């Protein structure tokens, strides 16, 4: 599975804090930030600035590199694929009774969003095309074959695919039943 890890920074902070049996208030006070900001960071509602991350690392007495260890520093992957059931479920301290299944987290600054339900008729093939957008699709029904450059991925209901639309991509429904996708285009601003 190819996936992103930016959202795991907050999870790592929470994990270390809890391992040390510290409260949100303890770490917030030691790092000079508010309890609310620390809660937002841990629950991936905001991304900490480097100075804030540095202060949190000092408060937890761990190197900053330990907090960002989950982040892939080899550059962006050409796509992110999360198979049905592979999304990480989490509960958030600020949202009791709710469980979040993380499909993908990615900054969207300077992007416009377009969302569609896409229905793919039986025995349909759409040749490769490209867009000036980042694309996210989630298979609702049916099975499709999604081509990304030279690779073809078989996607089942519940699978999520995130990729750069500049990569030539095709879609094929080889079966006798309609397939449907929830698709989001993140269009690059001019």
Secondary structure by P-SEA (a helix, b strand, c coil): cccccccaaaaaaaaaaaaacccaaaaaaaacccaaaaaaaaaccccccaaaaaaaaaaaccccccccccccccccccbbbbcccccbbbbbccccccccccccccccccbbbbbbbccccccccccccccccbbbbbbcbbbbbbbcccccccccccbbbbbccccbbbbbccccbbbbbbbbbbcccc
